[in-house]
Amino acid sequence: MLNLDYICMECAQSIAFDANDADDALKNKLENNLRKALGVLQEDGVYAMFLWLETHDGKDIRKKLVEMLNVDEVRNYLLDERFNIDDFKAFCGQLKKVLCNLDKLLFVKKLFERTLTYALYHAKVGRK
């Protein structure tokens, strides 16, 4: 059985731990970006979140989330090919294939909500 919570936790840690050695301003920026990305995801959806991350200095967060989609067990459910990490336009085309299926859309949204929430908590712990 696949433990999706574990996959979300790993991704969240990789997002937050990258900023552990950074100064307070960078940690605050990460926390702010995580909070806003989570808000955009919840209010406007998966695609809007990726657009927001791409245009608001959240490319590192976006890349980590795409890496999570490329975990074999997750990717095999969503798509037959690896998600493109570096080419945003190609990634959007792949995402379109996934989001046209309501079950997959809800699955991805839940994964991202949990991951961003965990990353936000990690970012807060790293500031103390």
Secondary structure, DSSP 8 states (H G I E B T S, - for coil): ---HHHHHHHHHHHHHHTTTTS-HHHHHHHHHHHHHHHHHHHHH-HHHHHHHHHHTT-HHHHHHHHHHHTSHHHHHHH-SS---SS-HHHHHHHHHHHHTSHHHHHHHHHHHHHHHHHHHHHHHHHH-
